[in-house]
Amino acid sequence: MPQNPLQQHFRQPKIYISLPSQGAYNKPGTINGDVAKIPVYGMTGMDEIILKTPDALLSGESTVSVIKSCCPSINNGWDVSMLDADMVLTAIRIATYGNTIDVTHRCPTCKHENAYSLDLGVVIEHFTNCKFDNTVVLQDLTINIQPLNYKQSTEFKLKNFKLQQKLSQAEFVEDASEQQLLINGIFKELSEIQTDLYIASVESVQTGSTVVTERDYITEFLSNCDKVIFDKIKESIEKNQKTWQMPLFPAKCEECESENKISLDLDQSSFFGLA
């Protein structure tokens, strides 16, 4: 087949990024080339259309499709570590629209609507300097923590979103005892989701010279270990989650001059209601 004469007008990489995780938590073969120099292309018109498809947004399919389109070195967007996801999405945003993003923020003090232009380079720098603490040591136990991948994170958020919807609907149940029974069941399911998240975040447990990686054994261990052990694992996971959150942007209200913080989320699926 002859070469397309329009090929010179195809997209070219706009920026290159280094994955914060250095690919340490990706399955072999899911990333091509150098993880310290991932090429990032701007979105196509088709990508923007995909990001406006409600069902694909809700499932996370839209985000995965855009990652594949704009970061072809990443073979499977679902397998992207959550240590890398925000960096990748920020880089795609920069490659498509430039280094800044315009946002509005309502001042919590005076309710004035402010407009800001935020520098996305702050996000890149933040994740470049983040460190993931993957080890919990307790007496003769060494517990290795792992980040969720994008698929796991999306599934947990979707389950949580659906349960939150059920909780809202429970308010309209007129019978008080039936309503309380429904609410208790929902909170039980929410608790189980949280426990499942902690289980998924444990990569292995070493006791003596034995390293346990079997998921059933790890699940049984977390269901039966002392509260002190479980709390230490939970504390480590939550500390990592806090460290790897998107950075907050300082903002001053032009009306009352109060100092505020702006949070930013570049995952369109989160905008749709999964957060």
Helices and strands as residue ranges (DSSP letters): G 7-9, E 15-17, E 38-40, H 45-50, H 54-59, H 61-70, G 77-79, H 82-97, E 100-106, E 113-119, H 121-128, E 135-138, E 141-145, H 150-170, H 176-200, E 202-207, E 210-212, H 215-224, H 227-243, E 249-252, E 259-262, H 268-269, I 270-274
